[in-house]
Amino acid sequence: MKVVVTGANGMLGKDLQRVFAGDDLVALKRDDLDITNLNESLKTIKRLQPDILIHSAAYTDVDNSELEPEQAYAVNGLGTRNIAMSCEEVKCPVMYISSDYVFDGTRSEPYNEWDPVNPVNQYGLSKLMGENFVKSLTSRYYIVRTSWLYGSNGHNFVDTIKRLLTEKDEIDVVDDQRGSPTYTYDLAIALKDLAGRGYGTYHVTNSSNCSWYEFAVEIARLSGSSTIVKPTTSDKFKRPAKRPAFSILGNTMLKLEGVNELRHWKDALKEYMS
């Protein structure tokens, strides 16, 4: 199987290269393909003729998306449009990596794949733009929503907390936002398992959930740190982008399709930190 991956330098992109190492893999970095350029995207995908394209390239700066939303729209919206159009030209399935931020976080139970979307920030809106382009421009698609990603090749919450634990005697972490931390290596394995199965929208996260505070406490425990981790509320941090308070995703379609459930987030975190 010939697999093309965009966003090859990102956390997920690097782990996709590990997982698909035995396949005919083409990993595209930003310098290899400007996804915001339609003609370049068409030319590149026609030349490569992939059997599946995993579109993990994204603009991920949530707060800056509020200040300069056009950047998020260009990459996550129009860039995804260009990839979808290009894949349709060569009849190649596209797997688009989306986000829990397409939901508003007002529920108290996990979001299923068919629940109404309602993003509360510009980043979430840009990811929803990408979803809508994929659904309208090709019939061969997987939309994969995931959450709270961390991995070895990029800025993430785990590495930030590990650094703060070495610098401070105590740290404050918000306890009023809940989600499912997801290790990009586990996500990459699930994406490989999903490829070739029924098209549609899927939620894919590590099992169970926590608050950012509980996540940080577990990081501190695994680090053997004596730094005190204190719970606080989101309003103590003045950030440009509003975050959904509850963005736990129910991996319902994944289970129905028979894809193995991802391990508990604590087990995944332990492996990552080891």
C-alpha positions as CSV (number, residue, x, y, z in Angstrom):
1,M,0.0,0.0,0.0
2,K,1.3,3.4,-1.0
3,V,0.7,5.8,1.9
4,V,1.2,9.6,1.7
5,V,1.4,11.5,5.0
6,T,1.2,15.3,5.2
7,G,2.6,17.1,8.3
8,A,5.6,14.7,8.4
9,N,7.5,16.9,10.9
10,G,4.7,17.0,13.5
11,M,4.1,14.7,16.5
12,L,1.6,12.6,14.7
13,G,3.5,12.7,11.4
14,K,6.6,11.3,13.0
15,D,4.7,8.5,14.6
16,L,2.8,7.7,11.4
17,Q,6.2,7.2,9.8
18,R,7.2,4.7,12.5
19,V,3.9,2.8,12.2
20,F,3.8,2.7,8.4
21,A,7.5,2.0,8.1
22,G,6.9,-1.4,6.3
23,D,4.7,0.2,3.6
24,D,5.5,2.3,0.6
25,L,5.5,5.6,2.5
26,V,5.9,9.2,1.3
27,A,6.2,11.7,4.1
28,L,5.6,15.3,3.0
29,K,6.9,18.2,5.1
30,R,5.9,21.8,4.6
31,D,8.9,22.4,2.3
32,D,7.7,19.4,0.1
33,L,4.2,20.6,-0.3
34,D,2.4,23.9,0.4
35,I,-1.1,22.6,1.0
36,T,-2.6,26.1,0.7
37,N,-1.6,26.1,-3.0
38,L,-4.3,24.2,-5.0
39,N,-2.2,23.7,-8.1
40,E,0.8,22.5,-6.2
41,S,-1.4,20.1,-4.2
42,L,-3.0,18.7,-7.4
43,K,0.3,18.3,-9.2
44,T,1.9,16.5,-6.2
45,I,-0.9,14.1,-5.5
46,K,-1.3,13.2,-9.2
47,R,2.4,12.5,-9.4
48,L,2.4,10.3,-6.2
49,Q,-0.8,8.4,-6.9
50,P,-1.3,7.2,-3.3
51,D,-3.5,4.4,-2.2
52,I,-4.4,6.5,0.9
53,L,-3.4,9.9,2.1
54,I,-3.3,10.8,5.8
55,H,-3.7,14.5,6.2
56,S,-2.1,15.4,9.5
57,A,-0.7,18.8,8.5
58,A,-2.4,21.5,10.5
59,Y,-2.2,25.0,12.1
60,T,-2.4,24.1,15.8
61,D,-1.8,27.4,17.6
62,V,-5.2,27.7,19.3
63,D,-4.7,31.1,20.9
64,N,-3.1,32.7,17.9
65,S,-6.0,31.5,15.8
66,E,-8.1,34.0,17.7
67,L,-5.7,36.8,16.9
68,E,-5.0,35.9,13.2
69,P,-7.8,33.5,12.2
70,E,-7.0,33.7,8.5
71,Q,-3.9,31.6,9.1
72,A,-6.0,28.9,10.7
73,Y,-8.6,29.2,7.9
74,A,-5.9,29.0,5.2
75,V,-4.2,25.9,6.5
76,N,-7.0,23.9,8.3
77,G,-9.8,25.0,6.0
78,L,-8.5,25.8,2.4
79,G,-5.5,23.5,2.8
80,T,-7.7,20.6,3.6
81,R,-10.0,21.6,0.7
82,N,-7.0,21.4,-1.6
83,I,-6.0,18.0,-0.3
84,A,-9.6,16.6,-0.6
85,M,-9.9,17.9,-4.2
86,S,-6.5,16.4,-5.2
87,C,-7.4,13.1,-3.7
88,E,-10.7,13.0,-5.5
89,E,-8.9,13.6,-8.8
90,V,-6.9,10.3,-8.3
91,K,-9.7,8.4,-6.5
92,C,-7.6,8.2,-3.4
93,P,-9.2,8.0,0.1
94,V,-8.2,10.8,2.4
95,M,-7.9,10.5,6.2
96,Y,-8.3,13.9,7.8
97,I,-7.2,14.5,11.4
98,S,-9.7,16.7,13.1
99,S,-10.3,17.8,16.7
100,D,-12.5,17.6,19.8
101,Y,-12.6,21.4,19.5
102,V,-15.4,21.2,16.9
103,F,-17.7,20.7,20.0
104,D,-18.7,23.4,22.5
105,G,-18.1,21.4,25.6
106,T,-21.5,21.9,27.2
107,R,-22.4,18.3,27.6
108,S,-21.8,16.0,30.6
109,E,-21.4,12.8,28.7
110,P,-19.0,11.8,25.8
111,Y,-19.7,13.2,22.4
112,N,-20.5,10.6,19.7
113,E,-19.6,11.0,16.1
114,W,-23.1,12.1,15.1
115,D,-23.6,14.7,17.8
116,P,-24.1,18.4,16.7
117,V,-20.9,20.4,16.3
118,N,-20.6,24.0,17.6
119,P,-17.0,25.2,18.0
120,V,-16.3,28.0,20.6
121,N,-13.1,29.3,19.1
122,Q,-11.5,30.0,15.7
123,Y,-9.3,27.0,15.8
124,G,-12.3,24.7,16.2
125,L,-14.1,26.5,13.4
126,S,-11.1,26.1,11.1
127,K,-11.0,22.3,11.8
128,L,-14.8,22.1,11.1
129,M,-14.2,24.0,7.9
130,G,-11.8,21.2,6.9
131,E,-14.3,18.5,7.9
132,N,-17.0,20.2,5.7
133,F,-14.7,20.4,2.7
134,V,-13.7,16.8,3.0
135,K,-17.4,15.6,3.2
136,S,-18.5,17.8,0.3
137,L,-15.6,17.3,-2.1
138,T,-14.9,13.5,-1.8
139,S,-16.8,10.4,-0.9
140,R,-13.7,8.4,0.0
141,Y,-12.9,9.8,3.4
142,Y,-12.2,9.2,7.1
143,I,-12.6,12.1,9.4
144,V,-10.8,11.3,12.6
145,R,-11.4,13.5,15.6
146,T,-9.0,13.2,18.5
147,S,-7.9,15.2,21.5
148,W,-5.2,16.4,23.8
149,L,-2.3,15.0,21.7
150,Y,1.2,14.5,23.0
151,G,4.2,12.8,21.4
152,S,8.0,12.9,20.9
153,N,8.3,15.5,18.2
154,G,6.6,18.7,19.1
155,H,5.4,21.1,21.8
156,N,2.9,19.4,24.1
157,F,1.4,19.5,27.6
158,V,3.4,16.6,29.0
159,D,6.8,18.1,28.1
160,T,5.7,21.5,29.4
161,I,4.7,20.1,32.8
162,K,7.9,18.0,33.0
163,R,9.9,21.2,32.5
164,L,7.8,23.2,35.0
165,L,8.3,20.5,37.6
166,T,12.1,21.0,37.4
167,E,11.8,24.8,37.6
168,K,9.1,25.5,40.3
169,D,8.1,24.5,43.8
170,E,4.5,24.6,42.9
171,I,2.4,25.0,39.7
172,D,-1.3,25.8,39.1
173,V,-3.2,23.7,36.5
174,V,-6.8,24.1,35.5
175,D,-9.3,21.5,36.9
176,D,-12.4,22.6,35.0
177,Q,-11.7,21.2,31.6
178,R,-12.0,17.4,30.9
179,G,-10.8,15.4,28.0
180,S,-8.9,12.3,26.9
181,P,-5.1,12.6,26.6
182,T,-3.9,10.8,23.5
183,Y,-0.5,9.5,22.7
184,T,0.3,10.1,19.0
185,Y,1.9,6.7,18.7
186,D,-1.2,4.9,19.8
187,L,-3.3,7.1,17.5
188,A,-1.0,6.2,14.6
189,I,-1.5,2.5,15.2
190,A,-5.3,3.0,15.3
191,L,-5.2,4.9,12.0
192,K,-3.3,2.1,10.3
193,D,-5.9,-0.3,11.6
194,L,-8.7,1.9,10.4
195,A,-7.3,2.4,6.9
196,G,-9.2,0.2,4.5
197,R,-12.3,-0.1,6.6
198,G,-15.6,1.7,6.2
199,Y,-15.5,5.4,5.4
200,G,-17.0,7.9,7.7
201,T,-16.4,10.0,10.9
202,Y,-14.5,8.4,13.8
203,H,-13.5,9.5,17.3
204,V,-10.1,8.0,18.3
205,T,-8.6,8.7,21.7
206,N,-6.9,6.8,24.5
207,S,-9.3,5.3,26.9
208,S,-10.8,7.1,30.0
209,N,-10.5,10.8,30.7
210,C,-9.2,13.4,33.2
211,S,-8.9,17.1,33.8
212,W,-5.7,18.9,32.9
213,Y,-4.9,19.0,36.7
214,E,-5.3,15.2,37.0
215,F,-3.2,14.8,34.0
216,A,-0.4,17.0,35.5
217,V,-0.6,15.1,38.8
218,E,0.0,11.8,37.0
219,I,2.9,13.4,35.2
220,A,4.4,14.6,38.5
221,R,3.9,11.1,40.0
222,L,5.6,9.4,37.2
223,S,8.4,11.9,37.3
224,G,9.0,11.4,41.0
225,S,8.7,15.1,41.5
226,S,8.1,16.9,44.8
227,T,6.7,19.9,43.2
228,I,3.2,20.7,44.4
229,V,0.5,20.6,41.7
230,K,-2.5,22.8,42.6
231,P,-6.0,22.9,41.0
232,T,-7.3,26.1,39.7
233,T,-10.0,27.4,37.3
234,S,-9.7,28.5,33.7
235,D,-10.6,32.1,34.5
236,K,-7.3,32.5,36.3
237,F,-5.5,32.2,33.0
238,K,-6.3,35.0,30.6
239,R,-6.0,33.4,27.2
240,P,-7.4,34.7,23.8
241,A,-9.2,31.4,22.9
242,K,-12.0,29.9,24.9
243,R,-11.7,26.2,25.5
244,P,-14.5,23.7,25.7
245,A,-15.0,22.6,29.3
246,F,-15.9,19.0,28.4
247,S,-14.5,17.5,25.2
248,I,-14.5,13.8,26.0
249,L,-15.0,11.8,22.8
250,G,-17.0,8.6,22.7
251,N,-15.1,6.2,20.4
252,T,-18.4,4.6,19.3
253,M,-17.8,4.1,15.6
254,L,-14.4,2.7,16.2
255,K,-15.9,0.0,18.4
256,L,-18.7,-0.7,15.9
257,E,-16.1,-1.1,13.2
258,G,-14.2,-3.6,15.3
259,V,-11.0,-1.6,15.7
260,N,-9.2,-2.4,19.0
261,E,-9.8,0.2,21.8
262,L,-6.8,2.3,22.6
263,R,-5.2,1.6,26.0
264,H,-5.9,3.7,29.1
265,W,-4.3,7.1,29.0
266,K,-2.3,6.4,32.1
267,D,-0.7,3.4,30.5
268,A,0.2,5.3,27.4
269,L,1.6,8.2,29.4
270,K,3.8,5.8,31.4
271,E,5.3,4.4,28.2
272,Y,5.9,7.8,26.8
273,M,7.6,9.1,29.9
274,S,9.8,6.0,30.2
